[in-house]
Amino acid sequence: MVRDQEAIKRDIEKHRDALAANVDELSARVSPKRLADDAKTTAKNTFDEPKVKYSVIAVAVLIVLLLLRKLLR
C-alpha cells in the first residue's frame, strides 16, 4: 500500500506538533523556578507535620540551652 505524498506530509506535521508539545512540557517541568517552588512547598508541608515541627523545635531549644550553658560557664 503506497501512501501519497500529502498523507506523509500530514503525518510528519502531526508528529512534529506532538514532539514540540512534549518538549514544551519537559521544559516547564525542569524550569529552575518551578523546581525551587516545588522544593519550597515540599519543605513547608513536611515542616507542618506535628512530629517534624515539634522535633525541630526541641532540637532548637536544646541547641540554645547548650549554647547558654557554654557561655555562662
N, CA, C and O atoms as a GROMACS GRO file, in nm:
protein
  292
    1MET      N    1   0.084  -0.117   0.000
    1MET     CA    2   0.000   0.000   0.000
    1MET      C    3   0.089   0.124   0.000
    1MET      O    4   0.167   0.146   0.093
    2VAL      N    5   0.077   0.202  -0.100
    2VAL     CA    6   0.160   0.320  -0.116
    2VAL      C    7   0.083   0.442  -0.063
    2VAL      O    8  -0.031   0.467  -0.101
    3ARG      N    9   0.149   0.516   0.025
    3ARG     CA   10   0.087   0.638   0.078
    3ARG      C   11   0.125   0.755  -0.012
    3ARG      O   12   0.238   0.765  -0.058
    4ASP      N   13   0.031   0.840  -0.034
    4ASP     CA   14   0.062   0.956  -0.118
    4ASP      C   15   0.144   1.057  -0.039
    4ASP      O   16   0.150   1.053   0.084
    5GLN      N   17   0.204   1.146  -0.110
    5GLN     CA   18   0.296   1.244  -0.051
    5GLN      C   19   0.226   1.335   0.049
    5GLN      O   20   0.287   1.371   0.150
    6GLU      N   21   0.104   1.372   0.025
    6GLU     CA   22   0.030   1.460   0.116
    6GLU      C   23   0.003   1.390   0.250
    6GLU      O   24   0.009   1.453   0.355
    7ALA      N   25  -0.027   1.262   0.246
    7ALA     CA   26  -0.052   1.187   0.370
    7ALA      C   27   0.076   1.180   0.452
    7ALA      O   28   0.072   1.191   0.575
    8ILE      N   29   0.187   1.161   0.386
    8ILE     CA   30   0.317   1.156   0.456
    8ILE      C   31   0.347   1.291   0.519
    8ILE      O   32   0.392   1.298   0.633
    9LYS      N   33   0.322   1.400   0.446
    9LYS     CA   34   0.346   1.534   0.499
    9LYS      C   35   0.258   1.562   0.621
    9LYS      O   36   0.304   1.617   0.720
   10ARG      N   37   0.130   1.522   0.613
   10ARG     CA   38   0.039   1.542   0.727
   10ARG      C   39   0.087   1.462   0.849
   10ARG      O   40   0.082   1.510   0.962
   11ASP      N   41   0.133   1.340   0.824
   11ASP     CA   42   0.182   1.255   0.932
   11ASP      C   43   0.306   1.317   0.998
   11ASP      O   44   0.318   1.318   1.120
   12ILE      N   45   0.398   1.368   0.916
   12ILE     CA   46   0.518   1.433   0.968
   12ILE      C   47   0.480   1.556   1.049
   12ILE      O   48   0.535   1.578   1.157
   13GLU      N   49   0.388   1.637   0.999
   13GLU     CA   50   0.345   1.758   1.070
   13GLU      C   51   0.280   1.723   1.204
   13GLU      O   52   0.304   1.790   1.304
   14LYS      N   53   0.197   1.618   1.204
   14LYS     CA   54   0.131   1.575   1.328
   14LYS      C   55   0.235   1.533   1.432
   14LYS      O   56   0.224   1.570   1.549
   15HIS      N   57   0.334   1.455   1.389
   15HIS     CA   58   0.438   1.410   1.482
   15HIS      C   59   0.527   1.527   1.527
   15HIS      O   60   0.572   1.528   1.641
   16ARG      N   61   0.551   1.622   1.440
   16ARG     CA   62   0.631   1.740   1.476
   16ARG      C   63   0.559   1.821   1.584
   16ARG      O   64   0.621   1.866   1.680
   17ASP      N   65   0.428   1.839   1.568
   17ASP     CA   66   0.350   1.912   1.668
   17ASP      C   67   0.349   1.839   1.802
   17ASP      O   68   0.362   1.901   1.908
   18ALA      N   69   0.335   1.707   1.798
   18ALA     CA   70   0.336   1.628   1.922
   18ALA      C   71   0.471   1.638   1.991
   18ALA      O   72   0.479   1.650   2.113
   19LEU      N   73   0.578   1.633   1.914
   19LEU     CA   74   0.713   1.644   1.970
   19LEU      C   75   0.734   1.782   2.031
   19LEU      O   76   0.794   1.794   2.138
   20ALA      N   77   0.688   1.885   1.964
   20ALA     CA   78   0.702   2.022   2.017
   20ALA      C   79   0.626   2.035   2.149
   20ALA      O   80   0.674   2.100   2.242
   21ALA      N   81   0.508   1.976   2.157
   21ALA     CA   82   0.430   1.982   2.282
   21ALA      C   83   0.504   1.909   2.394
   21ALA      O   84   0.506   1.956   2.508
   22ASN      N   85   0.565   1.794   2.362
   22ASN     CA   86   0.641   1.720   2.464
   22ASN      C   87   0.762   1.799   2.512
   22ASN      O   88   0.791   1.802   2.632
   23VAL      N   89   0.831   1.864   2.421
   23VAL     CA   90   0.949   1.944   2.458
   23VAL      C   91   0.906   2.061   2.546
   23VAL      O   92   0.973   2.093   2.644
   24ASP      N   93   0.795   2.126   2.511
   24ASP     CA   94   0.745   2.237   2.593
   24ASP      C   95   0.709   2.190   2.734
   24ASP      O   96   0.739   2.258   2.832
   25GLU      N   97   0.645   2.074   2.743
   25GLU     CA   98   0.606   2.022   2.875
   25GLU      C   99   0.730   1.988   2.958
   25GLU      O  100   0.734   2.017   3.077
   26LEU      N  101   0.830   1.927   2.896
   26LEU     CA  102   0.953   1.894   2.968
   26LEU      C  103   1.025   2.021   3.013
   26LEU      O  104   1.079   2.025   3.124
   27SER      N  105   1.026   2.122   2.929
   27SER     CA  106   1.091   2.248   2.966
   27SER      C  107   1.022   2.310   3.087
   27SER      O  108   1.089   2.364   3.176
   28ALA      N  109   0.892   2.304   3.091
   28ALA     CA  110   0.818   2.360   3.204
   28ALA      C  111   0.845   2.280   3.332
   28ALA      O  112   0.853   2.337   3.441
   29ARG      N  113   0.858   2.149   3.319
   29ARG     CA  114   0.881   2.064   3.437
   29ARG      C  115   1.017   2.088   3.501
   29ARG      O  116   1.029   2.078   3.623
   30VAL      N  117   1.118   2.119   3.423
   30VAL     CA  118   1.253   2.130   3.478
   30VAL      C  119   1.301   2.275   3.490
   30VAL      O  120   1.420   2.300   3.506
   31SER      N  121   1.208   2.369   3.483
   31SER     CA  122   1.250   2.508   3.498
   31SER      C  123   1.296   2.530   3.643
   31SER      O  124   1.232   2.480   3.736
   32PRO      N  125   1.404   2.604   3.662
   32PRO     CA  126   1.458   2.626   3.797
   32PRO      C  127   1.356   2.687   3.892
   32PRO      O  128   1.350   2.650   4.010
   33LYS      N  129   1.276   2.780   3.844
   33LYS     CA  130   1.175   2.844   3.931
   33LYS      C  131   1.073   2.741   3.979
   33LYS      O  132   1.037   2.740   4.097
   34ARG      N  133   1.028   2.656   3.889
   34ARG     CA  134   0.929   2.555   3.929
   34ARG      C  135   0.991   2.454   4.026
   34ARG      O  136   0.927   2.415   4.123
   35LEU      N  137   1.115   2.412   3.999
   35LEU     CA  138   1.181   2.318   4.090
   35LEU      C  139   1.198   2.379   4.229
   35LEU      O  140   1.177   2.312   4.330
   36ALA      N  141   1.235   2.507   4.233
   36ALA     CA  142   1.250   2.574   4.362
   36ALA      C  143   1.116   2.586   4.434
   36ALA      O  144   1.108   2.564   4.555
   37ASP      N  145   1.012   2.620   4.360
   37ASP     CA  146   0.879   2.630   4.421
   37ASP      C  147   0.831   2.495   4.474
   37ASP      O  148   0.773   2.487   4.582
   38ASP      N  149   0.858   2.389   4.397
   38ASP     CA  150   0.819   2.254   4.442
   38ASP      C  151   0.895   2.215   4.568
   38ASP      O  152   0.837   2.157   4.660
   39ALA      N  153   1.025   2.245   4.573
   39ALA     CA  154   1.106   2.212   4.691
   39ALA      C  155   1.057   2.291   4.812
   39ALA      O  156   1.050   2.238   4.923
   40LYS      N  157   1.025   2.418   4.790
   40LYS     CA  158   0.975   2.503   4.899
   40LYS      C  159   0.842   2.450   4.953
   40LYS      O  160   0.822   2.444   5.074
   41THR      N  161   0.754   2.412   4.864
   41THR     CA  162   0.624   2.358   4.905
   41THR      C  163   0.640   2.227   4.981
   41THR      O  164   0.574   2.205   5.082
   42THR      N  165   0.729   2.141   4.932
   42THR     CA  166   0.753   2.013   4.999
   42THR      C  167   0.810   2.035   5.138
   42THR      O  168   0.768   1.970   5.234
   43ALA      N  169   0.905   2.127   5.150
   43ALA     CA  170   0.964   2.156   5.281
   43ALA      C  171   0.860   2.212   5.377
   43ALA      O  172   0.855   2.175   5.494
   44LYS      N  173   0.777   2.302   5.326
   44LYS     CA  174   0.672   2.362   5.411
   44LYS      C  175   0.572   2.256   5.456
   44LYS      O  176   0.534   2.252   5.573
   45ASN      N  177   0.531   2.170   5.365
   45ASN     CA  178   0.436   2.065   5.400
   45ASN      C  179   0.496   1.966   5.500
   45ASN      O  180   0.427   1.919   5.591
   46THR      N  181   0.624   1.936   5.484
   46THR     CA  182   0.691   1.846   5.576
   46THR      C  183   0.701   1.909   5.714
   46THR      O  184   0.676   1.844   5.815
   47PHE      N  185   0.737   2.036   5.719
   47PHE     CA  186   0.752   2.105   5.847
   47PHE      C  187   0.617   2.122   5.918
   47PHE      O  188   0.612   2.130   6.040
   48ASP      N  189   0.508   2.127   5.842
   48ASP     CA  190   0.376   2.143   5.902
   48ASP      C  191   0.327   2.017   5.972
   48ASP      O  192   0.229   2.022   6.046
   49GLU      N  193   0.393   1.903   5.950
   49GLU     CA  194   0.355   1.781   6.021
   49GLU      C  195   0.397   1.796   6.167
   49GLU      O  196   0.510   1.836   6.195
   50PRO      N  197   0.308   1.765   6.260
   50PRO     CA  198   0.338   1.787   6.403
   50PRO      C  199   0.466   1.717   6.451
   50PRO      O  200   0.543   1.776   6.526
   51LYS      N  201   0.489   1.593   6.408
   51LYS     CA  202   0.608   1.522   6.454
   51LYS      C  203   0.735   1.596   6.412
   51LYS      O  204   0.828   1.609   6.492
   52VAL      N  205   0.738   1.643   6.291
   52VAL     CA  206   0.857   1.712   6.240
   52VAL      C  207   0.870   1.849   6.307
   52VAL      O  208   0.978   1.886   6.353
   53LYS      N  209   0.760   1.922   6.314
   53LYS     CA  210   0.763   2.057   6.371
   53LYS      C  211   0.814   2.055   6.515
   53LYS      O  212   0.902   2.132   6.552
   54TYR      N  213   0.758   1.966   6.595
   54TYR     CA  214   0.796   1.962   6.737
   54TYR      C  215   0.937   1.907   6.756
   54TYR      O  216   1.006   1.944   6.851
   55SER      N  217   0.980   1.818   6.668
   55SER     CA  218   1.118   1.768   6.676
   55SER      C  219   1.217   1.880   6.646
   55SER      O  220   1.319   1.893   6.714
   56VAL      N  221   1.189   1.960   6.544
   56VAL     CA  222   1.277   2.072   6.510
   56VAL      C  223   1.280   2.174   6.623
   56VAL      O  224   1.386   2.226   6.658
   57ILE      N  225   1.165   2.202   6.681
   57ILE     CA  226   1.160   2.296   6.793
   57ILE      C  227   1.241   2.242   6.911
   57ILE      O  228   1.315   2.317   6.975
   58ALA      N  229   1.228   2.113   6.940
   58ALA     CA  230   1.302   2.053   7.052
   58ALA      C  231   1.452   2.061   7.028
   58ALA      O  232   1.528   2.092   7.121
   59VAL      N  233   1.496   2.033   6.906
   59VAL     CA  234   1.639   2.041   6.875
   59VAL      C  235   1.688   2.186   6.888
   59VAL      O  236   1.796   2.210   6.940
   60ALA      N  237   1.609   2.282   6.841
   60ALA     CA  238   1.648   2.423   6.851
   60ALA      C  239   1.659   2.465   6.997
   60ALA      O  240   1.754   2.536   7.033
   61VAL      N  241   1.566   2.424   7.080
   61VAL     CA  242   1.571   2.457   7.222
   61VAL      C  243   1.694   2.394   7.286
   61VAL      O  244   1.763   2.458   7.366
   62LEU      N  245   1.723   2.270   7.250
   62LEU     CA  246   1.841   2.202   7.304
   62LEU      C  247   1.969   2.275   7.265
   62LEU      O  248   2.058   2.292   7.348
   63ILE      N  249   1.979   2.319   7.142
   63ILE     CA  250   2.098   2.392   7.096
   63ILE      C  251   2.111   2.524   7.173
   63ILE      O  252   2.221   2.560   7.216
   64VAL      N  253   2.001   2.595   7.189
   64VAL     CA  254   2.005   2.722   7.264
   64VAL      C  255   2.049   2.697   7.407
   64VAL      O  256   2.132   2.771   7.460
   65LEU      N  257   1.996   2.595   7.470
   65LEU     CA  258   2.034   2.564   7.608
   65LEU      C  259   2.182   2.527   7.619
   65LEU      O  260   2.250   2.570   7.712
   66LEU      N  261   2.231   2.449   7.523
   66LEU     CA  262   2.373   2.413   7.524
   66LEU      C  263   2.462   2.535   7.503
   66LEU      O  264   2.566   2.547   7.568
   67LEU      N  265   2.422   2.625   7.415
   67LEU     CA  266   2.499   2.747   7.393
   67LEU      C  267   2.498   2.836   7.516
   67LEU      O  268   2.601   2.892   7.553
   68LEU      N  269   2.384   2.850   7.580
   68LEU     CA  270   2.376   2.930   7.703
   68LEU      C  271   2.462   2.869   7.813
   68LEU      O  272   2.530   2.940   7.887
   69ARG      N  273   2.458   2.739   7.823
   69ARG     CA  274   2.539   2.670   7.924
   69ARG      C  275   2.687   2.696   7.901
   69ARG      O  276   2.763   2.723   7.994
   70LYS      N  277   2.727   2.688   7.773
   70LYS     CA  278   2.868   2.710   7.740
   70LYS      C  279   2.908   2.855   7.767
   70LYS      O  280   3.017   2.880   7.818
   71LEU      N  281   2.822   2.949   7.735
   71LEU     CA  282   2.853   3.091   7.756
   71LEU      C  283   2.858   3.128   7.904
   71LEU      O  284   2.938   3.214   7.944
   72LEU      N  285   2.776   3.066   7.984
   72LEU     CA  286   2.768   3.102   8.125
   72LEU      C  287   2.868   3.028   8.213
   72LEU      O  288   2.875   3.055   8.333
   73ARG      N  289   2.943   2.938   8.161
   73ARG     CA  290   3.043   2.865   8.240
   73ARG      C  291   3.169   2.942   8.251
   73ARG      O  292   3.264   2.896   8.314
   0.00000   0.00000   0.00000
